């Protein structure tokens, strides 16, 4: 039995709109992440995937539900334990331009976590050099500023910063979307190597389905603040059950002109998360919608072993 | 001889900056025929957007300047035209779809007015006719309820809908050529699928010629007839989409295709990235710009610009490997294409 490192139970995050209404960005999401695995989270913009990541790592306070990290509720941690969680869980951000302080040298950026957690013990410079080497940069880069680096190199700095405090769990929020194709593969390989060498656990958030499928062991698909399907990446690709997952997979352009596919083109746009449809959130765009979908919220259930789903069509 | 609709001949564009002069486009040549879609593919900074801007006469001068070559549209040279004459072509003969629909529209103008702005100027039509035209265009690009929608403002539209409006603007004057600069990059996949379908349909219905600029090889395979692969301001490979995907001839194209994960890959394979990063265009290398990252680089690659080799049906690549004097070319090709 694999050990769950992170257990998210019915997590909710509402943002107050100040009008008496709440924006339900994350609305009752449950899943677990096992130690050493990569869990991919996909969905379109506005589906709540980034909010979910940020709520897990306590950048946002939760509204309801709980997040258990090694069995402890992270939103109730105080003092030393909270500090330890901040070390154990780290984040890599999407935009390597915006997530590095332009006025700090690379050394100060990477060592900031070391300073905060009192881990430098006189070896600060050596430790930074070691980390730079680990992510494929040179130790001479330590005294430079972020603007002197390319996008791919900056993302490597972000990764080095996350690794500095020796975390067990890393949330990577669209870590490669801002990078060019040929550089994306470099960063993904680096993340995979680090995972292999250090037994890291990843929550990999992205909208690029083919890259998520490549890197993840299991994938969760989100739509309007809810998880609609969760399965191993192979299962999800070969046998998607939810109509949204099917449409999402079929809309990815395949880089092969000889492949002619039957594409499910969804009509319309993602509804506003502030004004969600009743019942199933996907019903306004679903090609297989039934009257029941407007009345009842589909239950989150295990359709097959390890394959979770929220859809009325599959309920027996 | 059949005349191409658009010919770009040895185009060179420089930008003056504080750091020196950037050679953004360094001798780009390609053509577009009537009714075909040509994709320009490349990474950021390879000069693909600057090429598009040069066609439209949108290079800001200063700092930018077309320093060589020409753009020929329907037999007439349109680079270096005075602004007044350019206005007769821009928007009416050639339409443009921009990347970011959030910033391409004027937030203070009703979308209907924006759509027919160019049409009214070039056709001198009455108010009613213009309104009719705007409604027609909105329904053409698949926006429901067009009579109501033309009196709304851009902020009342979603991202995908805004991109449809931008396409309607580009098509309002029935141009012969549409240049789409990363038209789906800012959109979600399901919306991207809608917009690609729309572009394909319009292109077929209206016999449009389309130049689509993208970094996504998936989009290229989906929509284009021919493709132009750019690297460091130069064309490294060009040909029909079928030829280039089935039989890429330039190591950079091999690298691009290998570095992509496939949605239908079975066993998990390690990605093969292109190591290093593109050259600095302030001071571009004398030889092949890709030599520093190329697995097959030879001595000559760093010293001399490669000549372009032809492989039939317009499939060309600029690489020394295809020179008759190059060693063991078949073996190199076979080795290099492993894992594609």
Interface residues (C-beta under 8 A of the other chain):
Chain A: X44 X45 X150 X152 X153 X180 X181 X182 X183 X184 X185 X186 X188 X189 X192 X207 X209 X210 X211 X213 X214 X234 X237 X247 X248 X249 X250 X251 X252 X253 X254 X255 X256 X257 X258 X259 X263 X265 X266 X269 X270
Chain B: X43 X44 X158 X159 X160 X161 X188 X189 X190 X191 X192 X193 X194 X196 X197 X215 X216 X217 X218 X219 X220 X221 X222 X241 X242 X245 X246 X255 X256 X257 X259 X260 X261 X262 X263 X264 X265 X266 X268 X270 X271 X272 X273 X274 X275 X277
